[in-house]
Amino acid sequence: MLHYTVVFLVIALIAALLGFGGIAAGAAGIAKILFLVFLLMAVASFVAGLLRKR
């Protein structure tokens, strides 16, 4: 999941450098959503691991 976030972030940066504003904004939005999903899943996994050790 984090890999795809980095890929979309790189695509957004390259598109922004080349002047493709719409594509850059879309790729940045996708990267932001994927990063938030990654954070939620990481926190859920951490909490589940703590609960399982008890």
PyMOL commands that set and color helices and strands:
alter all, ss='L'
color gray80, all
select helices_A, chain A and resi 2-18+21-53
alter helices_A, ss='H'
color red, helices_A
deselect
rebuild
show_as cartoon
